[in-house]
Amino acid sequence: MIREEISYLVLPKEVENILLSCKKIIIPESREHFLELALGGKNNMEFEVKYEVPGKGEVVEAIITRAKNGIVVNYTDPYMRRRDPDSLVIGDEGDTDKPTFKERFGEDFDTLREKTFNWLKEQELIVMPFMAGGYELGYPSLLIAPSNAGFFAWALADIQGFIPKSQLRDNFEPIAIVYVAPPFRHTHFSGKQIVVHYRSDGRHEVFSYNLYPGPSAKKGVYGVLLNIGEMEGWITAHASTVKIVTPYDNELVILHEGASGGGKSEMIQQMHREKDNRILVGENIVTGEKYYIEIKESCEIFPVTDDMALCHPRLQNGSGKMVIKDAEQGWFVRVDQIKRYGVDPQLESITIHPPEPLIFLNIEGHPGATALIWEHTMDEPGKPCPNPRVILPRRFVPNIIDEPVEVDVRSFGFRTPPCTKDKPTYGIVGLFHVLPPALAWLWRLVSPRGYDNPSITSGDLMSSEGVGSYWPFATGKMVKHANLLLQQILDYPRTQYILIPNQYIGAYRVGFMPEWIVREYLAKRGSARIKPDNLKPARCSLLGFALETLKVEGHYIPKALLQVDQQPEVGPEAYDKGAEMLKAFFKKELQKFISLDLDPLGKRIIECCLEDGTLEDYIKLIPPRR
């Protein structure tokens, strides 16, 4: 019977042996089927995902609760509620700058790989075919997971898409396979999240030894696409993308990149308003002053991507602008900023009354009740989990764009701390800055995670997410990715680059409001570029140009929010100390890219930074082309 069920698949012998030896295989047919699997049965209201672990006995990894609007997943271990940035290791001997399994654990991966296969042979298994990167341009892939991890399979299916059993055709040969084996987290990795990538004979295997989807179902598959792109000469950008349409039918497409917590999901959300419909731009943490504006008619938002933008060569059209398409079928949306009803009415409405059940993670769950995205699971009494999530299939998102789009503006998001005279920090970035292409490339090399990052387990005030801000998920050589990013910037000269902070602008608490204001401002300008006389070289050259004025619907944004050194609570001296922190961070992170394999132009740009180059120096390295 099993042999007949897998007859459509073309598999390596060792994988075929797993499926022929296991107790049972389940090839899911529908989202309703996944719901049943996730809850361990049709009528169950709660289900414990648990495993026998040698030396520990029974370990409950997660509790799944049936809600009116979907299922709620809560991990028993608070550590499992967000992605560990050090989870990825390489199990093969191919080219890589990442830690290898042997370096980290003192032995070859082959032994554990075989133990993993033997464990899977003893289980009932979910076997789920999907196309990594989408149906049109994607790559055949397969998930093999224990049947009681149905919620994990469903999460991957909603994020990457899946091929139902009835639609599977002959000769489906996966080039990527994801294996899930949770007990090994305890027996081999001291409870840590570990995901092992094993590249061999044209196939990319991902071994997920934990059940949080972040490093595996989402970023593990992202790593597969990055590996393919590294070999073929293209990238999948770590970015959200949105088309903005003004009340006057002007259109603008912004692609927003950045490290985890850099505001990618927020870029495609509706602007948050106060109860009286005003916009709170920022609150001064020293004086308590709040600055409001009114925007009576916001632009329409047409989301394109949430996190992974496919920049595939077959999409490009020679326009001088990069063309992208979503690499995902569903979005892993963080909702930590939604702390009460009414903050984001559209997202709240979709999640309370979805057309089909949704998957919620790190949200309070009560059997038969409605899961609410502002009721976050408590890591401990009085301390909510900073990483509550909902998985949103793209087809549920209003105004979604499925077609490829040309990118007008590439923005980069940066989480910044408060900066004051009493406590100078690198929180010196104004509402937004215009970057010349050479500086835009440097920001993508260092990709700072910044302040108070909710998405990952990290205590550093500022650390680098690595090249492209996708480096934690990549498996190859970072200099090769640096070269690919530089070539991409050179290939699309009609794209403009900007830098947008979130959380704080100097002494002002701003959250993600800068993104939403900049979005409105740039779209309502139409195709007009910002006039040179409205641009001033920032006091710190790494920040490119600051704006002299910014007017949104008749409201001038205070100059102190455009040029942070103008804030009385900051001043030039504290600003300059923050600038030195930023420069030191850049110089430290850029050293690792200097090698014989680096593009000569890239080498000159990095040297410019190391030598404290001026803004004019950066402009000369990649002169503007019209």
C-alpha positions as CSV (number, residue, x, y, z in Angstrom):
1,M,0.0,0.0,0.0
2,I,2.8,2.5,0.9
3,R,4.7,1.6,-2.2
4,E,1.6,2.5,-4.3
5,E,1.1,5.8,-2.4
6,I,4.7,7.0,-3.1
7,S,4.8,5.7,-6.7
8,Y,4.5,9.3,-7.9
9,L,7.7,10.3,-6.1
10,V,11.2,9.9,-7.5
11,L,13.3,9.5,-4.3
12,P,16.8,8.6,-3.3
13,K,17.0,5.0,-2.1
14,E,17.6,5.9,1.6
15,V,14.5,8.2,1.6
16,E,12.4,5.6,-0.1
17,N,13.5,3.1,2.6
18,I,12.2,5.4,5.3
19,L,8.8,5.6,3.7
20,L,8.6,1.9,3.0
21,S,9.7,1.0,6.5
22,C,7.5,3.5,8.5
23,K,4.2,2.5,10.2
24,K,2.0,4.6,7.9
25,I,2.2,7.6,5.5
26,I,-0.3,10.4,5.2
27,I,-0.2,12.6,2.2
28,P,-2.5,15.6,3.1
29,E,-5.3,16.5,0.8
30,S,-6.7,19.8,2.2
31,R,-6.5,22.4,4.9
32,E,-9.3,20.6,6.6
33,H,-7.2,17.5,6.6
34,F,-4.3,19.5,8.2
35,L,-6.7,20.7,10.9
36,E,-7.6,17.2,11.8
37,L,-4.0,16.1,11.9
38,A,-2.9,19.1,14.0
39,L,-5.5,18.2,16.7
40,G,-4.9,14.5,16.6
41,G,-8.5,13.8,15.5
42,K,-11.6,15.4,14.1
43,N,-13.4,16.1,17.4
44,N,-10.4,17.0,19.7
45,M,-10.4,20.4,21.3
46,E,-6.9,20.1,22.6
47,F,-3.9,18.0,21.7
48,E,-0.5,17.5,23.2
49,V,2.4,17.1,20.8
50,K,4.7,14.9,22.8
51,Y,7.6,12.4,22.4
52,E,9.4,9.7,24.3
53,V,12.9,11.0,24.9
54,P,15.5,8.5,26.2
55,G,16.7,9.5,29.6
56,K,13.9,12.1,30.1
57,G,10.7,10.2,29.5
58,E,7.7,11.8,27.9
59,V,8.3,15.4,26.8
60,V,5.4,17.7,25.8
61,E,6.7,20.1,23.1
62,A,3.5,22.0,22.4
63,I,-0.2,22.2,23.2
64,I,-2.6,22.7,20.3
65,T,-6.0,24.3,21.1
66,R,-9.0,24.4,18.8
67,A,-10.3,27.9,18.6
68,K,-13.4,29.3,16.7
69,N,-11.0,30.8,14.1
70,G,-8.3,28.2,13.9
71,I,-5.8,26.5,16.1
72,V,-3.5,28.0,18.7
73,V,0.0,26.6,19.2
74,N,1.7,27.2,22.5
75,Y,5.2,25.8,23.3
76,T,5.7,24.6,26.8
77,D,9.3,25.9,26.8
78,P,9.4,29.8,26.4
79,Y,12.8,29.4,24.6
80,M,10.9,27.7,21.8
81,R,8.7,30.7,21.2
82,R,11.1,32.5,18.9
83,R,13.9,31.8,16.5
84,D,17.4,31.1,17.9
85,P,19.8,33.0,15.5
86,D,22.5,30.3,16.0
87,S,20.3,27.4,15.0
88,L,21.7,26.7,11.6
89,V,24.7,24.4,11.0
90,I,26.1,22.7,7.9
91,G,26.2,18.9,7.9
92,D,28.1,18.5,4.6
93,E,31.6,19.4,3.4
94,G,30.6,21.9,0.7
95,D,31.7,25.6,0.5
96,T,30.4,27.5,3.5
97,D,31.2,30.3,5.9
98,K,28.7,28.9,8.4
99,P,29.6,26.7,11.4
100,T,29.7,23.0,10.4
101,F,28.2,20.2,12.4
102,K,31.7,18.8,13.0
103,E,33.1,22.1,14.3
104,R,30.2,22.7,16.7
105,F,29.6,19.1,17.9
106,G,32.9,17.4,17.3
107,E,31.7,14.6,15.0
108,D,30.5,14.1,11.4
109,F,26.8,14.6,10.8
110,D,26.5,11.2,9.0
111,T,26.0,9.3,12.2
112,L,23.1,11.5,13.4
113,R,21.6,11.6,9.9
114,E,21.4,7.8,10.0
115,K,19.9,7.8,13.5
116,T,17.3,10.4,12.3
117,F,16.3,8.2,9.4
118,N,16.0,5.2,11.7
119,W,13.8,7.1,14.1
120,L,11.6,8.2,11.2
121,K,11.2,4.6,10.1
122,E,9.5,3.9,13.5
123,Q,6.9,6.6,13.1
124,E,3.6,7.4,11.3
125,L,4.7,10.0,8.8
126,I,3.2,13.0,7.1
127,V,4.7,13.2,3.6
128,M,3.9,16.6,1.9
129,P,5.0,17.7,-1.5
130,F,5.4,21.4,-2.2
131,M,7.2,23.9,-4.5
132,A,9.8,26.0,-2.7
133,G,9.6,29.5,-4.1
134,G,6.1,29.2,-5.6
135,Y,4.2,27.2,-8.2
136,E,5.5,29.1,-11.3
137,L,9.2,29.5,-10.6
138,G,9.6,27.1,-7.6
139,Y,11.5,23.9,-7.0
140,P,10.0,20.5,-6.2
141,S,10.4,19.8,-2.4
142,L,9.1,17.4,0.2
143,L,8.4,17.4,3.9
144,I,8.7,14.2,6.0
145,A,7.4,14.7,9.6
146,P,5.9,12.6,12.4
147,S,2.1,12.6,12.1
148,N,1.6,14.1,15.5
149,A,3.4,17.2,14.3
150,G,0.5,18.0,12.0
151,F,0.5,21.7,13.1
152,F,4.1,22.0,11.8
153,A,3.2,20.4,8.4
154,W,0.2,22.7,8.2
155,A,2.3,25.8,9.0
156,L,4.7,24.8,6.2
157,A,1.8,24.2,3.8
158,D,0.3,27.6,4.5
159,I,3.7,29.4,4.2
160,Q,5.1,27.6,1.2
161,G,2.0,26.1,-0.4
162,F,1.5,22.3,-0.8
163,I,0.4,19.9,-3.5
164,P,-2.7,17.9,-2.4
165,K,-2.5,14.1,-2.8
166,S,-5.1,14.1,-5.6
167,Q,-3.0,16.6,-7.6
168,L,0.3,14.9,-7.3
169,R,1.6,13.8,-10.7
170,D,4.2,11.2,-11.8
171,N,7.9,11.8,-11.5
172,F,7.8,14.4,-8.8
173,E,11.5,14.5,-7.9
174,P,12.3,16.8,-4.9
175,I,15.5,18.7,-4.9
176,A,14.9,19.7,-1.3
177,I,13.6,17.6,1.6
178,V,12.7,18.8,5.1
179,Y,12.9,16.2,7.9
180,V,11.3,16.8,11.3
181,A,12.7,14.9,14.3
182,P,12.0,16.7,17.6
183,P,13.4,14.3,20.2
184,F,16.9,14.9,19.1
185,R,16.8,18.4,20.4
186,H,16.9,16.9,23.9
187,T,19.2,13.9,23.3
188,H,21.9,15.6,21.2
189,F,21.6,19.4,21.5
190,S,20.8,20.2,25.2
191,G,17.4,21.5,24.3
192,K,18.6,24.0,21.7
193,Q,17.0,24.7,18.4
194,I,19.2,23.1,15.7
195,V,18.5,22.9,12.0
196,V,21.1,21.1,9.9
197,H,21.5,21.7,6.2
198,Y,23.0,18.9,4.2
199,R,23.8,19.6,0.5
200,S,24.8,16.6,-1.6
201,D,24.4,15.3,-5.1
202,G,22.2,18.2,-6.3
203,R,19.8,17.8,-3.3
204,H,19.4,20.0,-0.3
205,E,18.2,18.3,2.9
206,V,17.0,20.3,5.9
207,F,16.9,18.5,9.3
208,S,14.7,20.3,11.7
209,Y,15.3,19.1,15.3
210,N,12.6,21.4,16.8
211,L,9.0,22.3,16.2
212,Y,9.2,26.1,16.0
213,P,8.5,26.9,12.3
214,G,10.8,30.0,12.1
215,P,14.2,28.3,11.5
216,S,12.9,25.4,9.4
217,A,9.5,25.6,7.8
218,K,10.1,29.3,6.9
219,K,13.8,30.1,7.1
220,G,15.0,26.6,6.3
221,V,13.2,26.7,3.0
222,Y,14.5,30.3,2.5
223,G,18.0,28.8,2.9
224,V,17.2,26.3,0.1
225,L,16.3,29.2,-2.3
226,L,19.4,31.2,-1.3
227,N,21.6,28.2,-2.0
228,I,20.0,27.7,-5.5
229,G,20.4,31.5,-6.1
230,E,24.0,31.4,-5.1
231,M,24.7,28.7,-7.6
232,E,22.6,30.3,-10.4
233,G,23.6,34.0,-9.7
234,W,20.4,35.6,-8.2
235,I,19.0,36.3,-4.8
236,T,15.8,36.0,-2.8
237,A,15.6,39.4,-1.0
238,H,14.7,39.5,2.7
239,A,12.0,42.0,2.1
240,S,8.3,43.0,2.2
241,T,6.9,44.8,-0.8
242,V,3.9,47.1,-1.2
243,K,2.3,49.0,-4.0
244,I,0.9,52.3,-2.8
245,V,-1.9,54.0,-4.7
246,T,-2.8,57.6,-3.9
247,P,-6.2,59.1,-4.0
248,Y,-5.0,60.6,-7.3
249,D,-4.0,57.2,-8.7
250,N,-0.3,57.8,-8.5
251,E,1.5,54.4,-7.9
252,L,4.7,53.6,-6.1
253,V,6.3,50.3,-5.2
254,I,8.5,50.1,-2.1
255,L,10.6,47.0,-1.3
256,H,11.5,47.1,2.4
257,E,14.5,45.1,3.6
258,G,16.1,44.7,7.0
259,A,17.1,42.4,9.8
260,S,14.4,40.6,11.8
261,G,12.3,43.2,13.6
262,G,13.2,45.8,11.0
263,G,9.6,46.5,10.1
264,K,9.0,44.3,7.0
265,S,5.5,43.1,8.1
266,E,4.7,46.6,9.3
267,M,5.4,48.1,5.9
268,I,2.4,46.3,4.4
269,Q,0.1,47.0,7.3
270,Q,-2.4,49.9,7.6
271,M,-1.2,53.0,9.3
272,H,-2.0,52.8,13.1
273,R,-4.3,55.6,14.2
274,E,-5.5,56.9,17.6
275,K,-9.1,56.5,18.6
276,D,-9.9,60.0,17.3
277,N,-8.3,59.1,14.0
278,R,-5.2,61.3,14.5
279,I,-1.7,60.0,13.8
280,L,0.7,59.9,16.7
281,V,4.0,60.6,15.0
282,G,6.1,60.4,18.2
283,E,6.3,61.0,21.9
284,N,9.2,62.7,23.6
285,I,10.4,60.4,26.4
286,V,12.1,63.4,28.2
287,T,9.3,66.0,28.1
288,G,6.3,63.8,27.5
289,E,5.3,66.0,24.5
290,K,3.3,64.1,21.8
291,Y,3.3,65.2,18.2
292,Y,0.2,64.4,16.1
293,I,-0.8,65.0,12.5
294,E,-4.0,64.3,10.6
295,I,-4.1,62.4,7.4
296,K,-7.7,62.4,6.3
297,E,-7.3,60.1,3.3
298,S,-4.6,57.5,3.4
299,C,-3.2,55.8,0.3
300,E,-4.5,52.4,-0.6
301,I,-2.2,49.5,0.3
302,F,-1.6,46.6,-2.1
303,P,0.7,44.1,-0.5
304,V,3.0,42.0,-2.7
305,T,5.5,40.3,-0.4
306,D,5.8,40.0,3.4
307,D,9.3,38.6,3.9
308,M,10.8,36.8,0.8
309,A,11.0,38.6,-2.5
310,L,12.0,36.4,-5.4
311,C,14.4,38.3,-7.7
312,H,14.5,35.5,-10.3
313,P,16.2,36.2,-13.7
314,R,13.1,35.1,-15.6
315,L,11.2,38.0,-14.0
316,Q,13.5,40.8,-15.1
317,N,12.4,43.0,-18.1
318,G,15.3,45.3,-18.8
319,S,13.5,48.4,-17.4
320,G,16.4,49.4,-15.1
321,K,14.2,48.6,-12.1
322,M,14.3,45.3,-10.2
323,V,11.2,43.0,-10.8
324,I,10.1,40.8,-7.9
325,K,7.4,38.3,-7.0
326,D,6.4,36.7,-3.7
327,A,8.4,33.6,-2.9
328,E,5.8,32.5,-0.4
329,Q,2.1,31.4,-0.3
330,G,1.5,32.6,3.2
331,W,2.9,35.1,5.7
332,F,4.3,34.5,9.2
333,V,3.0,37.7,10.7
334,R,4.4,39.0,14.0
335,V,1.7,40.9,16.1
336,D,3.6,42.0,19.1
337,Q,2.8,45.7,18.3
338,I,-1.0,44.9,18.6
339,K,-1.6,45.2,22.3
340,R,-5.3,46.1,22.3
341,Y,-8.4,46.0,20.1
342,G,-8.5,48.6,17.3
343,V,-4.8,49.1,16.6
344,D,-5.0,47.4,13.2
345,P,-8.7,47.0,12.3
346,Q,-8.0,45.2,9.0
347,L,-5.7,42.5,10.4
348,E,-7.9,42.1,13.4
349,S,-10.9,41.6,11.2
350,I,-9.1,39.0,9.0
351,T,-7.9,37.0,12.0
352,I,-11.2,37.1,14.0
353,H,-13.4,36.2,11.1
354,P,-11.1,34.4,8.6
355,P,-12.6,32.6,5.6
356,E,-10.9,29.4,6.8
357,P,-9.2,28.4,10.0
358,L,-5.8,30.1,10.8
359,I,-2.7,29.0,12.8
360,F,-1.8,31.2,15.8
361,L,1.4,30.9,17.7
362,N,2.2,32.3,21.2
363,I,-1.3,33.6,21.6
364,E,-3.7,32.7,24.5
365,G,-5.8,29.8,23.5
366,H,-9.0,28.5,25.1
367,P,-11.0,25.6,23.6
368,G,-13.9,26.8,21.5
369,A,-13.1,30.5,22.1
370,T,-11.9,33.1,19.5
371,A,-8.1,33.6,19.4
372,L,-7.3,37.3,19.6
373,I,-4.0,38.6,18.3
374,W,-3.6,41.1,21.1
375,E,-3.8,38.4,23.8
376,H,-0.2,37.3,23.9
377,T,1.0,34.2,25.8
378,M,2.9,35.1,29.0
379,D,6.5,33.9,29.1
380,E,6.3,34.4,32.8
381,P,3.8,36.4,35.0
382,G,3.5,39.9,33.7
383,K,5.9,39.3,30.8
384,P,4.2,38.6,27.5
385,C,6.0,36.7,24.8
386,P,7.6,39.2,22.4
387,N,7.0,37.1,19.3
388,P,3.2,36.3,18.9
389,R,2.5,35.2,15.4
390,V,-0.3,34.3,13.0
391,I,0.1,32.6,9.7
392,L,-1.9,34.3,7.0
393,P,-2.4,32.6,3.6
394,R,-1.9,35.2,0.9
395,R,-5.3,34.6,-0.6
396,F,-6.9,35.9,2.6
397,V,-5.1,39.3,2.4
398,P,-7.2,42.1,0.9
399,N,-5.8,43.8,-2.3
400,I,-3.1,41.2,-2.6
401,I,-1.0,41.4,-5.8
402,D,0.0,38.1,-7.3
403,E,1.8,39.4,-10.4
404,P,5.4,40.5,-10.6
405,V,6.1,44.2,-9.9
406,E,8.8,46.7,-10.7
407,V,10.5,48.2,-7.6
408,D,10.7,52.1,-7.4
409,V,12.2,52.4,-4.0
410,R,14.3,50.0,-1.8
411,S,14.2,51.0,1.8
412,F,16.1,49.5,4.7
413,G,14.7,49.3,8.2
414,F,16.8,49.8,11.3
415,R,15.6,49.3,14.9
416,T,17.0,52.2,16.9
417,P,17.2,52.9,20.6
418,P,16.4,56.2,22.4
419,C,19.3,58.7,22.2
420,T,19.7,61.6,24.7
421,K,22.4,63.8,26.1
422,D,22.4,61.6,29.2
423,K,22.6,58.4,27.3
424,P,24.1,58.8,23.8
425,T,23.4,55.8,21.4
426,Y,23.2,55.1,17.7
427,G,19.5,56.2,17.7
428,I,20.5,59.2,15.6
429,V,18.6,58.3,12.4
430,G,16.0,60.8,11.2
431,L,12.5,60.0,9.9
432,F,14.2,58.8,6.7
433,H,17.5,59.3,4.8
434,V,18.3,59.1,1.1
435,L,21.2,56.8,0.4
436,P,23.5,56.7,-2.6
437,P,23.8,53.2,-4.0
438,A,27.3,52.6,-2.5
439,L,26.0,53.3,1.0
440,A,22.9,51.3,0.3
441,W,25.1,48.3,-0.4
442,L,27.1,48.8,2.8
443,W,23.9,48.8,4.9
444,R,22.9,45.5,3.3
445,L,26.3,44.0,4.2
446,V,26.2,44.9,7.9
447,S,22.4,44.6,8.3
448,P,22.2,45.6,12.0
449,R,19.6,43.8,14.1
450,G,19.4,46.9,16.3
451,Y,17.5,47.6,19.5
452,D,15.1,45.4,21.4
453,N,14.6,42.8,18.7
454,P,11.4,40.7,19.4
455,S,11.9,38.0,16.7
456,I,15.1,36.3,18.0
457,T,16.7,35.1,21.2
458,S,19.6,37.6,21.5
459,G,20.8,39.9,24.2
460,D,23.1,42.1,22.2
461,L,22.3,45.8,21.9
462,M,23.4,45.8,18.3
463,S,24.6,42.9,16.3
464,S,24.7,42.1,12.6
465,E,22.2,39.8,10.9
466,G,24.8,39.4,8.2
467,V,24.9,40.0,4.4
468,G,21.6,40.8,2.8
469,S,19.9,40.5,6.3
470,Y,19.2,36.9,5.2
471,W,22.7,35.6,6.1
472,P,21.3,33.6,9.2
473,F,19.4,31.4,6.7
474,A,22.1,31.1,4.0
475,T,24.4,28.1,3.7
476,G,27.2,29.2,1.4
477,K,29.9,32.0,1.1
478,M,29.1,35.5,2.3
479,V,31.4,37.3,-0.1
480,K,29.6,35.6,-3.0
481,H,26.4,37.0,-1.6
482,A,28.0,40.5,-1.2
483,N,29.0,40.4,-4.9
484,L,25.5,39.3,-5.9
485,L,24.0,42.2,-4.0
486,L,26.4,44.7,-5.5
487,Q,25.7,43.5,-9.0
488,Q,22.0,43.7,-8.3
489,I,22.4,47.4,-7.3
490,L,24.4,48.1,-10.5
491,D,21.9,46.3,-12.7
492,Y,18.9,48.4,-11.6
493,P,20.1,52.1,-11.6
494,R,16.5,53.5,-11.7
495,T,15.8,52.3,-8.1
496,Q,16.1,54.8,-5.3
497,Y,17.5,53.8,-1.9
498,I,16.4,55.1,1.5
499,L,16.9,54.3,5.2
500,I,14.0,54.2,7.7
501,P,14.4,53.8,11.5
502,N,11.8,52.3,13.8
503,Q,11.2,52.4,17.6
504,Y,13.0,55.7,18.3
505,I,14.2,58.9,16.6
506,G,16.5,60.5,19.1
507,A,14.4,61.2,22.2
508,Y,11.1,60.4,20.4
509,R,9.3,57.1,20.7
510,V,7.9,56.5,17.2
511,G,7.3,52.7,16.8
512,F,6.9,51.9,13.1
513,M,5.2,55.3,12.3
514,P,8.2,56.5,10.2
515,E,7.5,53.7,7.6
516,W,3.9,54.7,7.3
517,I,4.6,58.4,7.0
518,V,7.4,57.9,4.5
519,R,5.1,55.6,2.5
520,E,2.4,58.3,2.3
521,Y,5.0,61.1,1.5
522,L,6.8,59.3,-1.3
523,A,3.6,58.0,-3.0
524,K,1.9,61.4,-2.9
525,R,4.9,63.0,-4.5
526,G,4.3,60.8,-7.5
527,S,7.2,60.3,-9.8
528,A,9.0,63.5,-8.7
529,R,12.4,62.9,-7.1
530,I,13.2,64.8,-4.0
531,K,14.8,68.1,-5.0
532,P,18.5,68.5,-4.3
533,D,18.0,71.7,-2.3
534,N,15.8,69.7,0.1
535,L,18.6,67.3,0.8
536,K,21.4,68.0,3.2
537,P,24.4,65.7,3.9
538,A,23.7,64.0,7.2
539,R,26.1,64.9,10.0
540,C,27.1,61.2,9.9
541,S,28.1,60.3,6.4
542,L,26.9,56.7,6.8
543,L,23.3,58.1,6.9
544,G,23.6,59.7,3.4
545,F,21.3,62.7,3.0
546,A,18.9,64.1,5.6
547,L,15.8,66.1,4.6
548,E,15.5,69.8,5.2
549,T,11.7,69.7,5.2
550,L,9.0,67.1,4.9
551,K,5.4,68.0,4.4
552,V,2.5,65.5,4.6
553,E,-1.0,66.7,3.8
554,G,-0.2,70.3,4.9
555,H,1.6,69.2,8.0
556,Y,5.4,69.9,8.3
557,I,7.2,67.3,10.2
558,P,9.4,69.0,12.8
559,K,13.0,69.4,11.7
560,A,14.2,67.7,14.9
561,L,12.6,64.4,13.6
562,L,14.5,64.8,10.3
563,Q,17.9,65.8,11.7
564,V,18.3,64.3,15.2
565,D,21.2,66.6,16.2
566,Q,18.6,69.4,16.1
567,Q,16.7,67.9,19.1
568,P,17.5,69.9,22.3
569,E,17.4,66.6,24.2
570,V,20.2,65.2,22.0
571,G,22.3,68.0,20.5
572,P,25.5,67.7,18.4
573,E,27.7,66.2,21.0
574,A,25.5,63.2,21.9
575,Y,24.7,62.8,18.1
576,D,28.4,62.6,17.3
577,K,29.0,59.9,20.0
578,G,26.2,57.9,18.5
579,A,27.8,58.4,15.1
580,E,31.0,57.0,16.4
581,M,29.2,53.9,17.7
582,L,27.7,53.4,14.2
583,K,31.0,53.9,12.5
584,A,32.7,51.4,14.8
585,F,30.0,48.9,14.2
586,F,30.4,49.2,10.4
587,K,34.1,49.0,10.5
588,K,34.0,45.9,12.6
589,E,31.5,44.1,10.4
590,L,33.0,45.1,7.1
591,Q,36.4,43.6,7.9
592,K,35.0,40.1,7.3
593,F,34.2,40.8,3.6
594,I,37.7,41.8,2.6
595,S,39.0,38.9,0.5
596,L,40.4,38.2,-2.9
597,D,37.0,37.0,-4.0
598,L,35.3,40.4,-3.3
599,D,34.4,42.4,-6.4
600,P,37.0,45.2,-6.8
601,L,34.4,47.9,-6.7
602,G,33.1,46.4,-3.5
603,K,36.6,46.5,-2.1
604,R,36.9,50.2,-2.9
605,I,33.5,51.0,-1.2
606,I,34.5,49.1,2.0
607,E,37.9,50.9,2.0
608,C,36.0,54.2,1.7
609,C,34.1,53.4,4.9
610,L,37.2,52.2,6.8
611,E,38.9,55.5,5.9
612,D,35.9,57.6,7.1
613,G,35.0,58.6,3.6
614,T,32.6,61.5,2.9
615,L,29.2,61.3,1.3
616,E,30.7,62.7,-1.9
617,D,33.2,59.9,-1.9
618,Y,30.4,57.3,-1.8
619,I,28.5,59.1,-4.6
620,K,31.6,59.0,-6.9
621,L,32.1,55.3,-6.4
622,I,28.7,54.5,-8.0
623,P,27.7,57.7,-9.9
624,P,24.0,58.2,-10.5
625,R,22.6,57.1,-13.9
626,R,19.5,58.5,-15.4
